Amino acid sequence: MFTGIIETLGIVKEIQKDNDNIHITVSSVIAQELKVDQSVAHNGVCLTVIDIKNEEYKVTAIRETVEKTNIGDWKVGDFLNLERAMKLGDRLDGHIVQGHVDQIGTCQCISEANGSWYFTFEYDNKLSNITIEKGSITVNGVSLTVVNSKSNQFSVAIIPYTFEHTNFKTFKVGTNINLEFDVVGKYVSRLYSMR
């Protein structure tokens, strides 16, 4: 479990294909604090640490993960939002995030708003995921509040701190991002559909 509060950024140092799997080496200031078999969210994707060397560590994404996320778009030099799993007893500053990406969305619009930014994302609503006004959404692992919710689109407001300390500053129109919809909303939607 995660909170969607990004701890730090990592940099993709190497990408290796291995049959349907992808091994990703990441450089980060938290590398020395990690342990093999530990879960870390990378742009909202929960991946297991399999090796650590100095300031770098390696994770593996299997085909299922690659197909449901934007990992296939990652390149050497890309910045990744990183968050270690939450500890019991810590404050839950964001919302409950599982690290299980539901689908990919695409950045449709970026507008500056006198010191902050609005980002608008579009997603395929045929997959039965929904947003609600003022509800929670996770974009590339960042816990955010939905504004301007529509059936296949929503916006989020980004403050300067979040812009500078996440990879939001690298987004352009057309950037594919990982979306994890609110877990409570997913259960409610599922129960409603079973009526």
Rosetta silent file (secondary structure, phi, psi, omega in degrees, C-alpha in Angstrom):
SEQUENCE: MFTGIIETLGIVKEIQKDNDNIHITVSSVIAQELKVDQSVAHNGVCLTVIDIKNEEYKVTAIRETVEKTNIGDWKVGDFLNLERAMKLGDRLDGHIVQGHVDQIGTCQCISEANGSWYFTFEYDNKLSNITIEKGSITVNGVSLTVVNSKSNQFSVAIIPYTFEHTNFKTFKVGTNINLEFDVVGKYVSRLYSMR
SCORE:     score description
SCORE:     0.000 S_00000001
   1 L     0.000  144.850 -179.543    0.000    0.000    0.000 S_00000001
   2 E  -130.404  174.991 -179.945    1.089    3.516   -0.812 S_00000001
   3 L  -113.505  -15.629 -176.139   -0.212    7.025   -0.131 S_00000001
   4 L    82.874   10.836  174.178    0.463    8.774   -3.442 S_00000001
   5 L   -99.633  111.101 -173.145    2.846   11.228   -1.780 S_00000001
   6 L   -70.516  131.667 -178.269    6.007   11.081   -3.870 S_00000001
   7 L   -83.071  -44.989 -176.317    9.201   10.629   -1.878 S_00000001
   8 E  -164.775  174.123  174.033   11.764   11.427   -4.540 S_00000001
   9 E  -102.295  148.992  171.888   12.535   11.144   -8.234 S_00000001
  10 E  -120.315  164.228  178.486   14.570    8.365   -9.816 S_00000001
  11 E  -121.674  130.930  176.619   16.277    8.256  -13.200 S_00000001
  12 E   -69.331  120.556 -178.761   16.035    5.297  -15.583 S_00000001
  13 E  -101.695  -29.765 -178.176   19.631    4.148  -16.172 S_00000001
  14 E  -156.946  144.797  175.544   19.090    0.932  -18.152 S_00000001
  15 E  -130.312  124.308 -179.832   16.258   -1.030  -19.744 S_00000001
  16 E  -123.788  127.127  173.149   16.719   -4.699  -20.656 S_00000001
  17 E   -83.198  139.657  177.573   14.185   -6.882  -22.464 S_00000001
  18 E  -143.006   91.806 -170.623   14.062  -10.494  -21.282 S_00000001
  19 L    56.454 -122.194  179.843   11.422  -12.401  -23.249 S_00000001
  20 L   -87.149   -4.797 -177.802    8.142  -10.708  -22.181 S_00000001
  21 E   -91.978  158.079  173.177    9.743   -9.105  -19.106 S_00000001
  22 E  -127.696  124.466  174.702   11.490   -5.759  -18.818 S_00000001
  23 E   -96.500  129.021 -176.817   14.304   -5.208  -16.283 S_00000001
  24 E  -122.200  124.909  175.064   14.686   -1.559  -15.322 S_00000001
  25 E   -99.153  129.189 -175.251   17.694   -0.131  -13.500 S_00000001
  26 E  -122.449  135.391  173.658   16.926    3.053  -11.565 S_00000001
  27 E   -98.886  130.955 -178.754   19.314    5.536   -9.962 S_00000001
  28 L  -158.966  152.535  177.114   17.975    7.165   -6.789 S_00000001
  29 L   -67.223  -17.886  179.852   19.067    8.663   -3.486 S_00000001
  30 L   -91.148   -1.851 -174.352   16.930    6.020   -1.712 S_00000001
  31 H   -53.901  -44.889 -177.136   18.696    3.045   -3.364 S_00000001
  32 H   -69.310  -17.059  179.177   20.950    2.325   -0.363 S_00000001
  33 H   -90.598   -8.610 -177.824   17.925    2.316    1.968 S_00000001
  34 L   -82.953  165.080  174.263   16.082   -0.330   -0.062 S_00000001
  35 L  -128.497  148.878  173.510   16.127   -4.091    0.416 S_00000001
  36 L   -59.047  138.571 -179.491   15.809   -6.846   -2.159 S_00000001
  37 L    83.309    7.390  178.204   12.148   -8.003   -2.318 S_00000001
  38 L   -88.038  146.548  177.875   10.857   -4.578   -1.224 S_00000001
  39 E   -90.620  134.702  176.295    7.971   -2.912   -3.092 S_00000001
  40 E  -135.163  134.833  175.935    8.490    0.541   -4.596 S_00000001
  41 E   -86.234  127.273  178.897    5.960    2.498   -6.660 S_00000001
  42 E  -117.351  108.318 -173.474    7.458    3.822   -9.929 S_00000001
  43 L    52.467   34.848  177.983    5.090    6.315  -11.579 S_00000001
  44 L    87.150   -0.137 -179.316    2.411    4.526   -9.577 S_00000001
  45 E   -99.651  118.627  178.811    3.453    1.019  -10.652 S_00000001
  46 E   -74.268  116.582  179.375    4.305   -1.300   -7.756 S_00000001
  47 E  -129.475  148.689 -176.650    7.513   -3.148   -8.682 S_00000001
  48 E   -94.885  132.208  176.803    9.733   -5.416   -6.586 S_00000001
  49 E   -70.102  127.058 -179.780   13.417   -4.617   -6.041 S_00000001
  50 E  -113.504  -14.227 -179.878   15.512   -7.559   -7.284 S_00000001
  51 E  -161.269  146.815  178.426   19.059   -6.141   -7.038 S_00000001
  52 E  -136.137  130.084  174.898   20.864   -3.164   -5.472 S_00000001
  53 E  -140.335  113.718  179.003   24.308   -1.799   -6.350 S_00000001
  54 L    55.590 -118.877 -177.100   25.516    1.500   -4.881 S_00000001
  55 L   -95.612   14.806 -178.740   23.054    4.227   -5.892 S_00000001
  56 E  -127.698  150.594  174.729   21.158    2.010   -8.352 S_00000001
  57 E  -141.068  162.568 -176.480   18.640   -0.775   -8.027 S_00000001
  58 E  -121.792  141.414  174.935   16.828   -3.068  -10.454 S_00000001
  59 E  -129.937  162.470  178.939   13.161   -4.023  -10.774 S_00000001
  60 E  -125.967  134.858  173.825   11.307   -6.294  -13.208 S_00000001
  61 E  -110.563  127.790  177.498    8.005   -5.706  -14.963 S_00000001
  62 L   -86.636  170.561 -175.478    6.164   -8.741  -16.338 S_00000001
  63 H   -53.581  -44.612  179.161    4.016   -8.691  -19.491 S_00000001
  64 H   -53.739  -44.929  179.952    0.764   -8.049  -17.546 S_00000001
  65 H   -67.876  -43.642 -179.648    2.310   -4.915  -16.012 S_00000001
  66 H   -61.381  -39.741 -177.552    3.806   -3.728  -19.300 S_00000001
  67 H   -70.161  -29.022 -175.114    0.448   -4.106  -21.081 S_00000001
  68 H   -99.265   -2.387 -175.260   -1.529   -2.105  -18.489 S_00000001
  69 L  -128.424 -178.535  177.125    0.962    0.717  -17.852 S_00000001
  70 L   -95.474   17.897  179.879    3.156    3.173  -19.721 S_00000001
  71 H   -55.752  -35.003  178.720    6.347    1.249  -18.903 S_00000001
  72 H   -61.950  -18.713  178.070    6.756    0.501  -22.617 S_00000001
  73 H   -88.702  -14.336 -175.110    7.213    4.260  -23.162 S_00000001
  74 L   -65.299  142.719  178.842   10.019    4.615  -20.589 S_00000001
  75 L  -130.815  158.129  174.413   13.456    5.533  -21.917 S_00000001
  76 L   -57.854  132.024 -178.923   16.919    5.820  -20.405 S_00000001
  77 L    98.937  -12.437  178.661   17.125    9.245  -18.771 S_00000001
  78 L   -67.564  145.669  173.669   13.406    9.465  -17.912 S_00000001
  79 E   -88.964  136.820  178.033   12.442   10.725  -14.450 S_00000001
  80 E  -118.922  137.551  171.621   10.226    8.426  -12.359 S_00000001
  81 E   -75.480  126.597 -177.183    8.105    9.367   -9.343 S_00000001
  82 E  -117.691  139.764  173.518    9.177    7.061   -6.498 S_00000001
  83 E  -147.789  128.051  172.912    7.414    6.088   -3.292 S_00000001
  84 E   -79.294  158.806  179.734    8.242    3.304   -0.866 S_00000001
  85 L   -58.891  146.844 -178.901    5.383    1.376    0.716 S_00000001
  86 L   -72.467  154.611  176.267    3.759    3.111    3.676 S_00000001
  87 L   -98.718  142.393  173.968    4.504    2.038    7.230 S_00000001
  88 L   -61.416  136.223 -179.790    1.710    1.225    9.640 S_00000001
  89 L    97.791  -13.157  176.609    1.286    4.093   12.057 S_00000001
  90 L   -78.711  161.082  173.935    2.328    6.794    9.560 S_00000001
  91 L   -69.382  144.708  175.480    0.003    9.589    8.515 S_00000001
  92 L   -99.712   85.894 -173.876   -1.974    8.905    5.360 S_00000001
  93 L   -75.574  -27.353  179.264   -1.378   12.261    3.663 S_00000001
  94 L   -99.417 -113.913  172.381   -2.692   11.242    0.234 S_00000001
  95 L  -146.337  174.947 -178.462   -5.196    8.425   -0.154 S_00000001
  96 L   -70.643  117.956 -178.706   -5.011    4.623   -0.219 S_00000001
  97 E  -121.099  128.575 -177.615   -3.015    3.692   -3.313 S_00000001
  98 L   -88.579  -22.208 -174.976   -2.396    0.053   -4.200 S_00000001
  99 L    82.897   14.979  178.904    0.257    0.548   -6.877 S_00000001
 100 L  -110.207   99.688 -175.751   -1.900   -1.443   -9.315 S_00000001
 101 L   -66.198  133.192  179.647   -2.407    0.713  -12.383 S_00000001
 102 L   -84.449  -38.107 -179.351   -5.898    0.437  -13.878 S_00000001
 103 E  -172.341  171.557  177.000   -5.131    1.913  -17.280 S_00000001
 104 E   -93.044  142.945  171.591   -3.162    4.452  -19.256 S_00000001
 105 E  -120.373  171.670 -179.046   -4.436    7.980  -19.804 S_00000001
 106 E  -129.827  135.076  177.415   -3.175   10.714  -22.122 S_00000001
 107 E   -69.452  123.304 -178.398   -2.430   14.343  -21.326 S_00000001
 108 E  -102.635  -29.132 -174.245   -4.814   16.494  -23.389 S_00000001
 109 E  -159.155  141.382  173.556   -4.141   19.989  -22.087 S_00000001
 110 E  -129.266  123.033  178.878   -1.772   21.880  -19.789 S_00000001
 111 E  -131.593  134.723  177.872   -2.717   25.390  -18.731 S_00000001
 112 E   -80.350  143.072 -175.511   -0.914   27.725  -16.387 S_00000001
 113 L  -132.082   60.507  175.346   -3.090   29.361  -13.737 S_00000001
 114 L    53.472   57.814  177.016   -1.133   32.255  -12.223 S_00000001
 115 L   108.488  -10.355  174.497    1.313   30.197  -10.167 S_00000001
 116 L  -136.325 -176.333 -177.203   -0.205   26.728  -10.532 S_00000001
 117 E  -136.964  148.332  169.283   -1.161   24.442  -13.423 S_00000001
 118 E  -111.292  127.761  175.344   -4.212   22.536  -14.618 S_00000001
 119 E  -113.719  131.381  177.650   -3.557   19.239  -16.376 S_00000001
 120 E  -112.024  132.272 -178.215   -6.390   17.541  -18.267 S_00000001
 121 E  -123.214  145.599  176.961   -6.233   13.811  -18.968 S_00000001
 122 E  -115.735  145.578  179.225   -8.379   11.575  -21.150 S_00000001
 123 L  -143.920  163.143 -179.494   -8.942    7.855  -20.605 S_00000001
 124 L   -80.210  108.795 -177.289  -10.950    5.017  -22.158 S_00000001
 125 H   -79.688   -1.237  175.703  -14.214    4.902  -20.199 S_00000001
 126 H   -70.543  -13.082  179.956  -15.121    1.524  -21.732 S_00000001
 127 H   -87.824    8.614  174.409  -12.978   -0.038  -18.989 S_00000001
 128 L    67.798   17.865  174.113  -15.620    1.005  -16.397 S_00000001
 129 L   -88.889  145.955 -177.414  -13.320    3.310  -14.437 S_00000001
 130 L  -135.945  156.007  168.911  -14.830    6.553  -13.185 S_00000001
 131 L  -120.305  159.080  173.766  -13.838    9.787  -11.533 S_00000001
 132 L  -131.945  151.994  178.752  -15.993   12.046   -9.421 S_00000001
 133 L   -57.192  128.428 -178.858  -15.679   15.746   -8.677 S_00000001
 134 L    67.681   12.196  174.501  -13.349   16.244   -5.674 S_00000001
 135 L   -83.509  176.577 -179.342  -12.632   12.497   -5.578 S_00000001
 136 E   -95.373  147.365  175.281   -9.158   10.979   -5.489 S_00000001
 137 E  -146.844  149.296  175.792   -7.115    9.853   -8.485 S_00000001
 138 E  -113.630  119.944  178.288   -3.519    8.680   -8.821 S_00000001
 139 E  -114.179  116.186 -176.158   -1.584   10.020  -11.834 S_00000001
 140 L    49.298   37.268  176.197    1.886    8.477  -12.263 S_00000001
 141 L    88.024   -3.147 -177.669    1.728    7.600   -8.571 S_00000001
 142 E   -94.546  123.907  176.828    0.758   11.092   -7.376 S_00000001
 143 E   -73.973  122.266 -176.173   -2.351   11.335   -5.173 S_00000001
 144 E  -137.399  164.734  176.796   -4.499   14.166   -6.539 S_00000001
 145 E  -102.685  131.619 -178.950   -7.996   15.627   -6.310 S_00000001
 146 E   -74.135  134.773  168.127  -10.204   15.470   -9.405 S_00000001
 147 E  -127.147  149.688  178.263  -11.615   18.690  -10.815 S_00000001
 148 L    56.586   54.866 -179.425  -13.890   18.952  -13.837 S_00000001
 149 L   -72.566  130.800  174.818  -14.832   15.255  -13.899 S_00000001
 150 L  -129.771  177.327 -174.476  -16.350   13.970  -17.151 S_00000001
 151 L   -66.106  -27.364  179.806  -17.165   10.467  -18.407 S_00000001
 152 L  -136.719   20.647 -173.771  -13.759    9.967  -20.066 S_00000001
 153 E  -156.686  151.057  174.985  -11.770   12.991  -18.919 S_00000001
 154 E  -156.046  164.287  174.811  -10.768   14.881  -15.780 S_00000001
 155 E  -122.691  160.016  172.979   -8.445   17.648  -14.693 S_00000001
 156 E  -134.891  148.574  175.795   -6.182   18.103  -11.691 S_00000001
 157 E  -100.502  131.882 -175.803   -4.691   21.270  -10.229 S_00000001
 158 E  -116.113  123.504  177.472   -0.957   21.118   -9.545 S_00000001
 159 L   -80.935  161.532 -178.532    0.747   23.387   -7.017 S_00000001
 160 H   -55.505  -39.346 -179.773    4.351   24.544   -7.604 S_00000001
 161 H   -59.665  -48.306  179.924    5.778   22.095   -5.023 S_00000001
 162 H   -63.764  -41.489  178.946    4.200   19.084   -6.760 S_00000001
 163 H   -58.398  -44.880 -176.203    5.242   20.406  -10.182 S_00000001
 164 H   -77.406  -28.245 -172.979    8.890   20.728   -9.099 S_00000001
 165 H  -104.769   10.398  175.516    9.146   17.493   -7.074 S_00000001
 166 L  -134.058  179.141  178.818    7.446   15.067   -9.494 S_00000001
 167 H   -86.652   12.409  172.846    7.725   14.290  -13.178 S_00000001
 168 H   -56.592  -32.235 -178.340    4.684   16.487  -13.939 S_00000001
 169 H   -66.123  -13.307  179.360    7.228   19.079  -15.091 S_00000001
 170 H   -98.205   -6.965 -176.889    8.141   16.739  -17.985 S_00000001
 171 L   -68.497  143.895  172.360    4.558   16.212  -19.245 S_00000001
 172 L  -131.862  165.889  172.671    3.527   17.482  -22.659 S_00000001
 173 L   -60.080  128.784 -177.754    0.256   17.186  -24.558 S_00000001
 174 L   100.850  -10.941  178.109    0.201   13.559  -25.725 S_00000001
 175 L   -65.309  130.835  174.960    2.209   12.166  -22.789 S_00000001
 176 E   -85.593  135.647 -177.718    0.857    8.783  -21.669 S_00000001
 177 E  -130.565  158.684  177.624    0.438    8.463  -17.908 S_00000001
 178 E   -88.780  133.753  179.326   -0.512    5.708  -15.455 S_00000001
 179 E  -118.798  129.693  167.275   -3.908    5.981  -13.768 S_00000001
 180 E  -120.842  116.016 -179.194   -5.052    4.242  -10.612 S_00000001
 181 E   -79.349  156.859 -175.775   -8.640    5.087   -9.797 S_00000001
 182 L   -56.906  127.254 -175.199   -9.800    5.354   -6.190 S_00000001
 183 H   -62.541  -37.206  178.614  -10.137    1.861   -4.677 S_00000001
 184 H   -65.076  -44.595  177.737  -13.304    2.780   -2.738 S_00000001
 185 H   -60.220  -37.308  179.613  -14.909    4.107   -5.931 S_00000001
 186 H   -65.214  -40.996  179.088  -13.977    0.895   -7.762 S_00000001
 187 H   -67.413  -42.810  178.927  -15.725   -1.244   -5.132 S_00000001
 188 H   -62.066  -44.592  179.465  -18.819    0.965   -5.117 S_00000001
 189 H   -60.913  -42.553 -179.580  -18.961    0.899   -8.926 S_00000001
 190 H   -64.947  -45.334  178.934  -18.596   -2.895   -8.954 S_00000001
 191 H   -62.789  -40.484  179.165  -21.345   -3.385   -6.347 S_00000001
 192 H   -63.751  -39.280 -178.842  -23.646   -1.023   -8.230 S_00000001
 193 H   -70.438  -18.380 -178.422  -23.110   -2.903  -11.498 S_00000001
 194 L   -86.971   -2.995 -177.442  -24.086   -6.207   -9.807 S_00000001
 195 L   -73.359    0.000    0.000  -27.592   -4.937   -8.915 S_00000001
